[in-house]
């Protein structure tokens, strides 16, 4: 099987479990690999080809690692499908100890500026910013919210979020913010809370940044949410439960803190 055919097979197989954005990244990475090594038969691709690809890239170590990881996933798939015998991607091809830049959090003054600027644009933009800030959502999670995402648990409103890998989590909402979201949804014609594309949301963030003078992007708001909780002395397990970062080893423990503790944290920290 030629590389181009294998790429299409892989992407078709993954299309039902990955987001459009992730599929696009896989396609870009794999097409770039094909451009460098040629559309050869996959059974004849060797580790040397991966090395040629690696050395051809003039980009950051983190991006190189991501592309190598994409190749690793791709060739593991081909091994599982019994199209090739061995994965030519070796662990030594990755760049080790990539320094991760710690994202900055907004100050209280910057939060006020951003929310005020968003409100000047529209109530939708204001709630979009506030939802990420109060719930610690990823932008993909925010844009997938619907009216059905607002549910009741123990007579309290919570946000039902579908995160990475289709994992479900419930985020307690402060009473005042819950009322804002409910009032907003009643006026919506469609079902989606924030009917925007990723590019549309990015445009709004850029406009708010431009007018407020505050450097802004969705992940910065998510990091601000986590930082606020850390500063308030909230247990790291509770923060991980909010963010959807629970590892398999701690999932059972998180289940014990999801209810009363998370409700209390949401109200005490963001209920003002």
Secondary structure, DSSP 8 states (H G I E B T S, - for coil): -BHHHHHHHHHHHHTTTS-HHHHHHHHHHHHHHHHHH-S-BGGG--HHHHHHHHHH--S-HHHHHHHHHHHHHHHHHHHHTTS-SS----GGGS--S----------HHHHHHHHHHHHHH-HHHHHHHHHHHHH---HHHHHT-BGGGEEEETTEEEEEEE-GGG-EEEEE--HHHHHHHHHHHHT-SSSBTT---HHHHHHHHHHHHHHH-----HHHHHHHHHHHHHHTT--HHHHHHHHT---TTTHHHHHHHTTHHHHHHHHHHH--
